[in-house]
Amino acid sequence: MLSLTNISFSYNSQSVFEDLNLTVNQGDFVFLIGKSGAGKSTLLELIYMNLFPQEGYIEVGDFNTQKIKKNDIAIYRRKLGVVFQDFKLMEDRTIFDNLAFVLQIINTSKRLIRKKATNALTEVGLLHKQYNYPSELSGGEKQRIAIARAIINDPMILLADEPTGNLDPETAFEILEIFKKINKNGTTVIIATHNYDLVKKTDAQILKLDSGKIIKVVLKQKQINTNS
C-alpha cells in the first residue's frame, strides 16, 4: 500500500536520502529509528507529501508523487492521520471542538461529526474530557487527544513523529498501547522515535535510518539485515 522507490532527497545541499527503497503493507506496524538528523521526520514529511523527492517516487494506494495534482494533495492527506510531539491542539477550543474542526473543514454533517468524535475519544479513553480545554489536560492526555484527532477520519495510515518524546516512561507505554490497539483494528502505523525502550516492548517492524539508507533491525536474533 505504501512504497518508496529509488528516493533521493537533499536539504540545503545536504543529502538526506540516496536511492532509498521501502515497502510497507496494509496493517503493518513500523518503528523508524536512527540518530538525530538521520531523516526520520523528513521521511514522514515525504510520505505526507509536505516534501517531495528530487528523484524517485512514492506511492500510497492510488496516489503517486510524480503524478498527483496540487488540488489532490488535500484529498490524499485526508486518508492519513498525523500525530506530532508538540500536540498542536487549539488552546481556545474544547477537546470536542478540536476534533470536530478536522471534519468541519471537509463539510461533514454535524451528526456524523458527533459520532466520529465520540468514537475517537472513546478509542483513547477520554470521552469524559470532551468539554475540557487543552490547558486542563496532562501531557499524556493531550497526546491521547492528538491521537484521537488523527484517527477521527479513519485513516489508512497513521504517522507519528516522536509521540512519546515529552512523556514519562509509564505514560509513554500507555500511548504505545493505544497505537497497538489502533493497529489491530487494521490501520497501518508508522512511528518515528528515539525511545528504544518503547520499541523493544512491541512486536513491530524496526527500520533504522543510517547514512541515507534503511536497515532492518531484528532484535530477537540480535542481528541487523540490510535491505536495498
C-alpha positions as a printed Julia matrix, in Angstrom:
228×3 Matrix{Float64}:
   0.0     0.0     0.0
   2.99    2.31    0.63
   6.14    2.13   -1.44
   9.14    4.4    -1.79
  11.14    3.71   -4.94
  14.68    4.99   -5.53
  14.12    8.05   -3.37
  16.77   10.75   -3.25
  16.29   13.91   -1.23
  18.64   16.72   -0.25
  18.11   19.61    2.12
  20.27   22.74    1.83
  22.61   20.79   -0.48
  22.97   18.13    2.23
  21.95   14.64    1.1
  19.37   13.04    3.4
  18.39   10.01    1.29
  20.11    8.4    -1.66
  18.36    5.69   -3.69
  16.17    4.72   -0.74
  13.56    1.96   -1.11
  10.83    0.91    1.29
   7.61   -1.08    1.18
   5.0    -1.01    3.96
   1.98   -3.3     3.7
  -1.56   -2.68    4.88
  -1.8    -3.32    8.62
   1.95   -3.13    9.32
   3.32   -1.57   12.5
   6.66    0.12   11.81
   9.14    1.94   14.02
  11.59    4.34   12.39
  14.7     4.76   14.5
  18.06    6.43   13.95
  20.23    9.18   15.36
  19.14   12.8    15.29
  19.4    14.14   11.75
  19.14   10.71   10.13
  15.95   11.75    8.35
  13.1    10.22   10.36
  10.94   13.35   10.32
  11.89   14.04    6.71
  10.72   10.58    5.69
   7.35   11.16    7.35
   7.03   14.52    5.59
   7.74   12.83    2.27
   5.01   10.27    2.94
   2.67   13.1     3.93
   3.65   14.91    0.71
   4.68   18.01    2.58
   8.01   17.4     0.87
   8.65   15.75   -2.48
  11.65   13.64   -3.52
  14.12   15.07   -6.02
  14.45   11.62   -7.55
  12.28    8.51   -7.38
   8.65    8.39   -6.35
   6.28    7.48   -3.53
   3.04    5.56   -3.99
   0.28    5.29   -1.42
  -2.72    3.45   -2.77
  -3.7     5.24   -5.98
  -1.63    8.34   -5.18
   1.82    8.89   -6.72
   4.17   11.81   -6.01
   5.11   12.04   -9.69
   1.51   12.23  -10.89
  -0.5    13.85   -8.12
  -2.07   17.23   -8.87
  -1.76   20.06   -6.39
  -5.51   20.1    -5.76
  -5.47   16.37   -4.94
  -2.88   16.63   -2.16
  -5.53   17.72    0.36
  -7.68   14.74   -0.66
  -4.7    12.43   -0.17
  -3.92   13.85    3.27
  -7.45   13.11    4.46
  -6.52    9.45    4.14
  -3.64    9.91    6.6
  -3.53   10.66   10.3
  -0.59   12.56   11.8
   0.47   12.78   15.45
   3.05   15.39   16.45
   5.28   15.54   19.52
   4.01   19.01   20.46
   0.31   18.04   20.13
  -0.72   21.09   18.01
  -4.04   21.46   19.82
  -6.03   24.71   19.6
  -5.96   26.11   23.12
  -9.08   28.27   22.68
 -11.32   25.33   21.74
 -12.69   22.44   23.74
 -11.42   18.94   23.11
 -14.58   18.12   21.17
 -14.16   21.23   19.02
 -10.51   20.37   18.35
 -11.66   17.08   16.87
 -14.74   18.5    15.16
 -12.64   21.07   13.28
 -10.92   18.29   11.31
 -14.3    17.23    9.9
 -15.87   20.66    9.63
 -13.33   21.78    7.03
 -14.48   18.96    4.73
 -18.15   19.8     5.29
 -19.07   16.75    7.37
 -22.57   16.8     8.81
 -22.99   17.68   12.5
 -24.49   14.28   13.21
 -21.52   12.43   11.7
 -19.07   14.76   13.44
 -20.66   13.89   16.8
 -20.5    10.18   16.03
 -16.89   10.2    14.81
 -15.64   12.43   17.62
 -17.36   10.25   20.21
 -15.84    7.1    18.7
 -12.33    8.59   18.53
 -12.42    9.88   22.1
 -13.75    6.54   23.32
 -10.9     4.79   21.5
  -8.31    6.75   23.5
 -10.31    6.6    26.75
 -11.06   10.32   27.08
 -14.7    10.79   26.14
 -15.28   12.27   29.6
 -12.86   15.11   28.74
 -14.66   16.26   25.58
 -15.77   19.59   27.06
 -12.44   20.39   28.72
  -9.82   22.69   27.2
  -6.26   21.56   26.38
  -4.85   23.63   29.27
  -6.84   21.44   31.66
  -5.19   18.22   30.5
  -1.94   16.48   31.36
   0.73   15.89   28.72
  -0.34   12.28   28.32
  -3.98   13.29   27.93
  -3.06   15.88   25.31
  -1.23   13.22   23.32
  -4.25   10.93   23.54
  -6.38   13.75   22.13
  -3.85   14.29   19.36
  -4.18   10.6    18.5
  -7.98   10.83   18.59
  -7.83   13.76   16.18
  -5.53   11.8    13.89
  -7.84    8.77   13.69
 -11.18   10.61   13.56
 -11.4    10.26    9.78
 -10.46    6.55    9.73
  -7.03    6.97    8.07
  -5.39    4.16    6.16
  -2.0     5.2     7.59
  -1.22    6.78   10.96
   2.09    8.68   11.09
   3.57    9.69   14.44
   6.69   11.84   14.93
   8.24   11.28   18.39
   4.79   10.91   20.0
   6.23   10.0    23.4
   9.2    12.37   23.41
   7.8    14.63   26.13
   6.19   11.93   28.25
   7.32    9.93   31.27
   8.02    6.19   30.71
   4.73    4.96   32.19
   2.63    7.37   30.11
   4.71    6.59   27.02
   3.87    2.9    27.43
   0.17    3.74   27.74
   0.37    5.73   24.5
   2.1     2.79   22.81
  -0.79    0.53   23.86
  -3.21    2.89   22.13
  -1.18    2.75   18.93
  -1.13   -1.04   19.13
  -4.91   -1.15   19.55
  -5.38    1.14   16.55
  -3.07   -1.08   14.51
  -5.02   -4.2    15.48
  -8.09   -2.54   14.01
  -6.35   -2.53   10.63
  -4.66    0.87   10.44
  -1.05    0.94    9.28
   1.08    2.67   11.94
   4.48    4.28   11.33
   6.22    5.83   14.36
   9.48    7.78   14.32
  11.11    7.6    17.73
  14.3     7.83   19.79
  12.68    5.77   22.54
  14.36    2.4    22.02
  12.95    1.0    25.26
   9.48    1.53   23.8
  10.5    -0.14   20.55
  11.5    -3.28   22.41
   8.06   -3.62   24.01
   6.12   -4.43   20.87
   6.3    -6.93   18.05
   6.79   -4.45   15.22
   8.97   -3.98   12.2
  12.0    -1.85   13.15
  13.7     0.19   10.45
  16.85    2.17   11.15
  17.79    5.16    9.01
  21.54    5.35    8.6
  23.56    7.3     6.02
  20.56    7.74    3.75
  19.66    4.06    3.73
  17.22    1.83    5.57
  18.45   -1.02    7.73
  16.05   -3.63    9.08
  16.75   -4.37   12.74
  15.94   -7.82   14.14
  16.04   -7.54   17.92
  15.23  -11.14   18.83
  18.12  -12.51   16.79
  20.36   -9.59   17.79
  21.45   -9.05   14.22
  20.99   -6.47   11.54
  19.99   -7.18    7.97
  20.46   -4.59    5.24
  17.72   -4.1     2.61
  18.43   -2.29   -0.6
